[in-house]
Amino acid sequence: MFLELKGIVKQKFSWTTKYFTNKYRDSFLKAYQFTRAKTARAFGYYPYYLNIRESEGTSVTIGEKKVIMLGSNNYLGLTHHPEVIEAGVQALKKYGAGLTGSRLLNGNIYLHELLEEKLARFVGKEKALVFSNGFAVNLGVIATISDEKDVIFSDAMNHASIVDGARFSKATVRVFKHDDMDDLNNQLHATSQDLGRLIVSDGIFSMEGDIARLPEMVALARQYGARIMIDDAHSLGVLGPNGEGTAAHFNLTDKVDLIMGTFSKSLAGVGGFIAGEEPVIDFLKHHTRTMIFTAGLPPSNTAMVLKALEIIIREPERRQQLWENANYMKKELKLLGFNIGNSATPIIPIIIGDDMKTFAVWRDLLDAGVYTNPVISPAVPPGRSLLRTSYMATHTREQLDFCLSQFAKVSKNTGLYFKINNYPINEIVK
């Protein structure tokens, strides 16, 4: 191990001195000095970019080992649905592999507009606009709709795409404490009436699975003349009477101005959309740079999302099964003594706190056949490192029980000391 680390240092030195002397600053220096990932690889605790060879939805193969997938956002299990796959195949044959141009010019097809119509109807808005990438929706829409005469109020735990969208806008950005409506109220109150106000929040927060306090947010928006944009990336297909998202979950669809969603979770593809009033969507359609200057969503992907949306509407039992699985895991993980925070959704964190212990538990779980996502700062606050687990409608009870047994065994082996009904876990797990 020492020789491996020594090799990393030696390699870094050779890179940094290859072309430049100390006379000039090298703009690549920060890259050459970055050794955190190499060190983690050397110690066997590098948890990212794992090479998945095969996927069956609820399980994947890494190398030669099959593990149960608890790290996916495939909430309704539609990525392997035969109708979804067949829809993609037929569109591939009809339109080809890609569109080779932006929708503004030559990359707009019938399927895009059909998907926009169905999405707008589904989430209860006048119009929708489909983008090729979910990150690009938030980045482009927020930067386009807000200018120097606006203030953006952003939850401290919002997704990076919201953070970057606000950063790229010319608006003043004010971050309020996570889910703290008193802080939001104070910041809105302190803002000049001459400035426009846009409140932006995740619907379901992607790391800890809690839900935005939308009713209070709506009340504050009405009081202070603010607009609301909700990111429903993790809410679509999960929350609401029919999976329509956070606003429908609280029966506040008409009080939310913009609803954003992605296709890379419940809708089994990639891409995203924004939905709202027709004049607002038309403005965004002709001004959003991440829409205008990128190629249109591939036909096969568009067709698969259309079919996935159809199945979500047609088969509500999928969402019901998802919630049964999620509620079962929340109950059992609590009984095992794990700290799952304020999760109220199929995203269930196992909060550990220490970075290295989080990586150790992740590694042992993977070796035991359970795939989880280790999350450390800055994705979560310092001292709140966690394993992010998420569940699917298609997980079987047998798979979930296997994962629970491994959670219990690994927590014992890695020194996580939990209690079950006041008995130490090492007296229960042999």
C-alpha positions in Angstrom: 0.0 0.0 0.0 2.8 2.4 0.9 4.5 1.8 -2.5 1.2 2.5 -4.2 0.8 5.8 -2.5 4.5 6.6 -3.1 3.8 6.0 -6.8 0.9 8.4 -6.8 3.1 11.2 -5.3 5.8 10.4 -7.8 3.4 10.5 -10.7 1.9 13.8 -9.6 5.4 15.3 -9.4 6.3 14.1 -12.9 3.1 15.6 -14.3 3.5 19.0 -12.7 7.1 19.4 -13.9 6.6 18.0 -17.4 6.1 21.2 -19.4 6.4 24.1 -17.0 8.9 25.8 -14.8 8.1 28.0 -11.8 8.2 31.1 -13.9 4.6 30.6 -15.1 1.5 29.5 -13.3 0.0 26.3 -14.7 -3.8 26.4 -15.0 -3.8 22.5 -14.7 -2.0 22.6 -11.4 -5.2 22.0 -9.4 -5.8 18.9 -11.4 -2.3 17.5 -10.9 -2.6 18.2 -7.1 -5.9 16.3 -6.8 -5.0 13.0 -5.3 -8.1 12.2 -3.1 -9.6 9.8 -5.6 -6.3 8.0 -6.3 -5.8 7.6 -2.5 -9.3 6.2 -2.1 -8.7 3.7 -5.0 -5.4 2.7 -3.4 -7.1 1.9 -0.1 -10.0 0.1 -1.9 -12.7 2.6 -0.7 -13.4 4.5 -4.0 -17.2 4.2 -4.4 -17.8 6.0 -7.6 -18.0 5.2 -11.3 -18.5 1.5 -10.6 -18.5 -0.5 -13.8 -22.0 -2.2 -14.1 -21.8 -5.0 -16.7 -25.5 -6.0 -16.6 -28.8 -4.7 -15.2 -32.0 -6.4 -14.3 -33.5 -3.4 -12.6 -33.6 -4.5 -9.0 -30.2 -6.2 -9.4 -27.0 -5.4 -11.3 -23.8 -7.2 -12.1 -20.5 -5.6 -11.1 -17.6 -7.6 -12.5 -18.8 -11.1 -11.9 -20.8 -10.4 -8.8 -24.6 -9.8 -8.8 -25.8 -7.3 -6.1 -29.2 -6.0 -5.2 -29.6 -2.4 -6.4 -30.6 0.0 -3.6 -29.0 3.0 -5.3 -31.2 3.6 -8.3 -34.0 6.2 -8.9 -35.9 3.7 -11.0 -38.8 4.1 -8.5 -41.5 2.3 -10.6 -39.2 -0.2 -12.1 -40.0 0.8 -15.7 -36.5 0.7 -17.2 -37.0 -2.9 -18.2 -40.7 -2.9 -19.0 -41.1 -4.6 -22.4 -43.6 -2.0 -23.7 -41.1 0.8 -22.8 -38.3 -1.0 -24.6 -40.4 -1.8 -27.6 -41.5 1.8 -28.0 -37.9 2.8 -28.1 -37.1 0.2 -30.7 -39.9 1.3 -33.0 -38.9 5.0 -32.8 -35.3 4.1 -33.5 -36.3 2.4 -36.7 -38.6 5.2 -37.7 -36.5 8.2 -36.9 -32.9 6.9 -36.6 -30.4 7.1 -33.8 -30.5 10.9 -33.2 -31.6 14.3 -34.5 -28.3 16.0 -35.0 -29.6 19.4 -34.3 -31.4 21.6 -31.9 -35.2 21.6 -31.7 -35.2 25.3 -32.7 -33.9 24.4 -36.1 -34.0 20.8 -37.4 -34.3 18.7 -34.3 -38.0 19.1 -33.4 -40.2 16.0 -34.0 -43.9 15.1 -33.5 -43.0 12.9 -30.5 -41.5 15.9 -28.6 -44.7 17.9 -29.0 -46.9 14.9 -28.1 -44.9 14.3 -25.0 -45.2 18.0 -24.0 -49.0 17.9 -24.4 -49.3 14.8 -22.3 -46.9 16.1 -19.6 -48.7 19.4 -19.3 -52.0 17.6 -18.9 -50.6 15.2 -16.4 -49.2 17.8 -14.1 -52.1 20.2 -14.6 -50.4 23.1 -16.5 -51.2 24.8 -19.7 -47.9 24.0 -21.5 -44.7 22.1 -21.1 -41.3 22.2 -22.8 -39.1 19.2 -23.2 -35.3 19.4 -22.8 -32.6 16.9 -23.6 -31.2 16.9 -20.1 -32.7 17.4 -16.6 -29.8 19.4 -15.3 -30.2 21.7 -18.3 -33.8 22.4 -17.4 -33.0 24.0 -14.0 -29.8 25.6 -15.2 -31.5 27.2 -18.3 -34.9 28.1 -16.9 -33.8 29.8 -13.7 -31.0 31.7 -15.5 -33.5 32.8 -18.2 -36.6 33.7 -16.2 -34.6 35.7 -13.5 -32.6 38.9 -14.1 -31.0 41.7 -12.2 -34.4 43.0 -11.1 -35.2 39.7 -9.3 -34.3 37.9 -6.1 -34.1 34.1 -6.1 -34.9 32.3 -2.7 -33.3 28.9 -2.8 -33.5 26.1 -0.1 -30.1 25.3 1.3 -30.4 21.6 0.3 -31.6 22.2 -3.3 -30.0 20.2 -6.1 -26.8 21.5 -7.7 -28.7 22.3 -11.0 -30.8 24.8 -9.1 -27.7 26.3 -7.4 -26.0 26.7 -10.8 -29.1 28.1 -12.5 -29.3 30.8 -9.8 -25.6 31.4 -10.1 -25.8 31.9 -13.8 -28.8 34.3 -13.6 -28.2 38.0 -13.0 -30.5 37.9 -10.0 -29.6 38.3 -6.3 -29.5 34.9 -4.7 -30.6 34.3 -1.1 -30.4 30.9 0.4 -32.8 30.0 3.2 -32.2 27.3 5.8 -33.4 23.9 4.8 -37.1 23.6 5.1 -37.1 26.7 7.5 -40.2 28.8 6.6 -39.4 31.3 9.3 -36.1 32.0 7.7 -37.7 32.3 4.3 -40.3 34.6 5.7 -37.6 36.9 7.2 -35.7 37.0 3.9 -38.8 37.8 1.9 -39.8 40.5 4.3 -36.4 42.1 4.0 -36.6 42.3 0.2 -37.5 45.5 -1.6 -41.0 45.5 -3.1 -39.4 46.8 -6.3 -37.7 43.4 -6.9 -39.3 40.3 -8.3 -39.3 37.2 -6.2 -38.8 33.6 -7.2 -38.9 30.8 -4.6 -37.2 27.6 -5.9 -37.3 24.3 -4.0 -36.9 20.6 -4.6 -40.2 18.8 -4.0 -38.5 15.7 -2.6 -35.0 16.3 -1.4 -32.8 13.8 -3.1 -30.3 12.9 -0.3 -32.6 12.5 2.7 -36.0 11.9 1.2 -37.9 14.6 3.0 -40.7 16.7 1.3 -40.7 20.4 0.9 -43.2 22.3 3.1 -45.1 23.5 0.2 -48.3 24.7 1.9 -46.3 27.2 4.1 -44.3 28.2 1.1 -47.4 28.9 -1.0 -48.8 31.1 1.9 -45.6 33.1 2.0 -45.5 33.5 -1.8 -49.0 34.9 -1.7 -48.2 37.2 1.1 -45.1 38.6 -0.6 -46.0 38.4 -4.2 -43.5 35.7 -5.1 -43.5 33.0 -7.8 -42.8 29.4 -7.0 -40.9 26.8 -9.0 -40.8 23.2 -7.7 -38.3 20.6 -8.9 -40.2 17.4 -9.1 -37.3 15.2 -10.3 -37.9 12.7 -7.5 -41.6 13.4 -7.0 -43.0 12.6 -10.4 -44.5 9.2 -10.4 -44.1 9.0 -6.6 -46.2 11.8 -5.0 -49.7 12.9 -5.8 -53.0 11.0 -6.3 -51.8 9.8 -9.7 -48.0 10.4 -9.4 -48.3 14.0 -10.6 -45.9 15.4 -8.1 -45.5 17.6 -5.0 -48.1 20.2 -5.9 -50.8 17.6 -6.5 -49.7 15.8 -3.3 -50.7 19.0 -1.4 -53.6 19.9 -3.8 -51.8 23.1 -4.7 -51.2 22.7 -8.4 -52.8 26.0 -9.3 -50.6 27.8 -6.7 -47.3 26.6 -8.1 -46.1 28.6 -11.1 -43.5 26.3 -12.6 -43.2 22.5 -12.3 -39.9 21.0 -13.3 -39.4 17.2 -13.8 -36.9 14.8 -15.2 -37.2 11.6 -17.1 -34.3 9.8 -15.5 -36.2 8.6 -12.4 -39.7 7.2 -12.6 -40.0 7.8 -16.4 -37.1 5.4 -17.1 -35.1 7.6 -19.6 -33.1 10.8 -19.7 -34.1 14.4 -20.2 -36.5 16.8 -18.5 -39.3 19.3 -18.8 -40.7 22.6 -17.4 -44.4 23.2 -17.2 -46.4 26.4 -16.6 -48.5 29.1 -18.2 -48.4 29.3 -22.0 -46.8 32.8 -22.2 -44.1 31.8 -19.8 -43.3 28.5 -21.6 -43.3 30.3 -25.0 -40.8 32.9 -23.6 -38.6 30.1 -22.3 -38.9 28.2 -25.6 -37.3 31.1 -27.4 -34.8 32.4 -24.9 -33.4 29.4 -22.8 -29.9 28.7 -24.0 -29.8 25.2 -22.7 -32.9 24.5 -24.9 -31.8 26.4 -28.1 -28.2 25.4 -28.2 -28.4 21.7 -27.7 -29.6 18.7 -29.8 -33.2 17.5 -29.4 -34.0 14.6 -27.2 -33.3 11.4 -29.2 -36.5 9.9 -30.7 -36.1 6.5 -29.0 -35.7 8.1 -25.6 -38.8 10.3 -26.2 -40.9 7.4 -27.2 -39.9 5.4 -24.2 -40.7 8.3 -21.9 -44.1 8.6 -23.6 -44.8 4.9 -23.0 -43.6 5.1 -19.4 -45.9 8.0 -18.7 -48.8 6.0 -20.2 -48.0 3.0 -17.8 -47.8 5.3 -14.8 -51.3 6.5 -15.5 -52.6 3.0 -16.4 -51.0 1.1 -13.6 -51.5 2.9 -10.2 -50.7 -0.4 -8.5 -47.0 0.2 -9.2 -47.0 3.4 -7.1 -48.9 1.6 -4.4 -46.3 -1.2 -4.3 -43.5 1.3 -4.2 -45.0 2.9 -1.1 -45.5 -0.6 0.5 -41.9 -1.4 0.0 -40.7 2.0 1.2 -42.9 2.0 4.3 -41.7 -1.6 5.1 -38.1 -0.6 4.9 -38.5 2.5 7.0 -40.2 0.5 9.7 -37.6 -2.3 9.7 -34.6 0.1 9.5 -35.9 2.0 12.5 -36.4 -1.3 14.4 -32.8 -2.1 13.7 -31.9 1.2 15.2 -30.6 3.1 12.1 -30.9 6.9 11.9 -33.0 7.5 8.8 -33.6 11.2 9.4 -36.9 12.7 8.3 -37.4 10.6 5.3 -41.0 10.5 4.1 -40.5 8.9 0.7 -38.9 5.9 -1.0 -35.5 7.7 -0.5 -34.3 6.4 2.9 -30.9 7.6 4.2 -28.8 5.7 6.7 -27.1 8.5 8.5 -23.6 7.6 9.8 -21.9 11.0 10.2 -18.2 10.0 9.8 -16.9 10.0 6.2 -14.5 7.0 6.6 -17.0 4.9 8.5 -19.6 5.7 5.7 -17.1 4.4 3.1 -16.3 1.3 5.2 -20.0 0.4 5.6 -20.6 1.0 1.9 -17.7 -1.3 1.0 -18.8 -4.1 3.3 -22.4 -3.9 2.1 -21.2 -4.1 -1.5 -19.1 -7.1 -0.7 -22.2 -8.6 1.0 -24.3 -8.1 -2.2 -26.1 -4.8 -1.5 -25.5 -1.7 -3.7 -25.9 1.7 -1.8 -24.7 5.2 -2.5 -22.2 6.8 -0.1 -22.8 10.5 0.2 -20.5 12.9 2.0 -20.0 16.7 2.1 -20.7 18.9 0.2 -23.7 16.9 -1.0 -24.8 16.8 2.6 -23.7 19.0 5.5 -20.4 18.2 7.2 -20.8 15.5 9.9 -23.9 14.1 8.2 -22.4 11.6 5.8 -24.8 8.9 4.9 -25.7 5.9 2.7 -28.5 6.9 0.4 -30.8 4.0 -0.3 -33.8 4.1 -2.6 -36.5 1.6 -3.4 -38.5 0.3 -6.4 -41.9 -1.0 -6.9 -40.3 -4.1 -8.4 -38.1 -5.0 -5.3 -39.4 -8.3 -3.9 -39.9 -8.9 -0.2 -37.2 -11.6 -0.4 -34.7 -9.0 -1.8 -35.6 -6.4 0.9 -35.3 -8.9 3.7 -31.9 -10.0 2.4 -30.8 -6.4 2.4 -32.0 -5.9 6.0 -30.1 -8.9 7.2 -26.9 -7.6 5.5 -27.4 -4.1 7.0 -27.6 -5.7 10.5 -24.5 -7.9 10.0 -22.4 -5.1 8.5 -23.3 -2.6 11.2 -22.0 -5.1 13.7 -18.8 -5.8 11.8 -18.0 -2.1 11.2 -18.6 -1.0 14.7 -21.9 0.7 14.3 -23.5 0.1 17.6 -27.3 0.1 17.3 -29.9 -1.4 19.6 -33.0 -3.3 18.8 -35.7 -3.1 21.5 -32.9 -2.1 23.9 -30.8 -5.2 23.1 -27.3 -4.7 21.5 -27.3 -5.7 17.9 -24.3 -8.0 18.4 -26.5 -10.2 20.6 -29.0 -10.5 17.8 -26.8 -10.9 14.7 -24.5 -13.9 14.9 
